[in-house]
Amino acid sequence: MHEYEIRILRADGRSSLITSQIHLNDYYAIRSALRLANGKAVEVWCGIERVYSGGTMPPLRAANHSAA
């Protein structure tokens, strides 16, 4: 399990909401962030690494932070 920071962005790129969640891997963190964002732009961070930035679900691929 990994701790992720989810940032919902305003139109000007500034954060309007920042929350912390724990997920199994990047995929589930991104999926949760997009659900929370409800169509707005979002960033997902794991520590100092930004693992996602956008507004749509990326294609499924191997996650950088998968469970060991």
Order of alpha helices (4+ residues) and beta strands (2+ residues): beta-beta-alpha-beta-beta
